[in-house]
Amino acid sequence: MIANLAVPLSHLGIWTKYAVLFALILYGAALLLAAWRLFRGPDTADRILALDTLYVNAMALTILLGIVFASNVYFEVALLVALLGFVGTVVMAKYLERRDIVE
């Protein structure tokens, strides 16, 4: 039962395992740094850019998790994160430029 809780990396090659784990660590660190900039940013434009970076890093992390767990659901979630991130960034940029979302 406990052996089933381990991360299933048996379908990956030895170098691919290390590459995926290394990428997970780096994207996790990038996610934390972008979150730090989101909360600490000096102005609104920096915070919008940090949020966009969070979306991109979350999408990459989700794709890597899809590779690790060999599941297609993670790839669909990554597409939703990308779509919502793009729309959110456009809406926030429009608000920053015009101080109004609906014309």
N, C-alpha and C positions, 0 to 999 in steps of 0.2 A: 504494500500500500504506500509506504513512504518512498519507495523507488519511483513511483509514478509522479511524484511531485517535483522531481528534478527536471531541469531544463532539457528538453529533448534535442540534443545536438548530434544524435547518431547519424542522421541523414546527411550531414555535412562532412566535408573532408577536413583533415587536420589543420591545414592552413586557413581554410575558410572559417573554421571555428574561432581561431585566434583573431582573424580579421573582423568578424562580426562582433565578437566581444570587445575588441578594441574600439570599434566604431560606436558600439552602445555606450561605452564609457565616455568617449569624446562628445557624442551628441547629448548625453546627460549633462556633462559639464557646460556645454554651450547653452543648453536649456536653462541651467541655473544662472549663468552669466547674463542671459537675455532677460530673465526674470528680475535679476538685480537691477539692470538698467531700466526696466519697466517701472519699478518702484522708486528708483533713485533719480531717474532722468531729470535733467535741468529744466526742460520745457516739454510742451505737448508733442511737438514733432518728434523728439527723441523717444518719447513713450510710444507713439504710433509705430515708429520704426522697430522698436524693441518687441512690440506685440506681433508685428509681421514676422520678425525673426523667430519668435516663439512658435508661430504657426508652422513655419518651414521646418524648424527643428523637431516639433511634435510629429509632423508628417514623416520625416526621415526616421525618427525613432519607431513610429508605428510600422513602417515598412520593414525595418530591421527585425522587429518582433514577429512580423509575418514570416520572415525568412527563418527565424529561430524555431517557431512553433509549426511551421509548414502548413499554414492556414490561409485560405483566400480571404477570410473575413477581415483580416487586418489591412489588406490592400484596399478593400472597399471603404473601410473607416478612414484610411489615409486620403482617399479621394474626397470624402466628405470634409475632412479637416482642410484640405487644400481649397475646396470650393468656399467654405465658410470663411477661411482666412482671407481669400481674395476679396470677397464681397465686403467683409468687415473692414479691410484696409481701404477699399475704395470709399466706403461710407464715411469712415473717420477722416480721410484726406479731404473729402468734399466738405465735411463739417469744419475742418480746420481752415479751409480756404474761404468759405462763404458764411460761416457761422449759422448755416441752415442746411438741413438734409433734404427737405422737400422743397422744390421750386414752386 
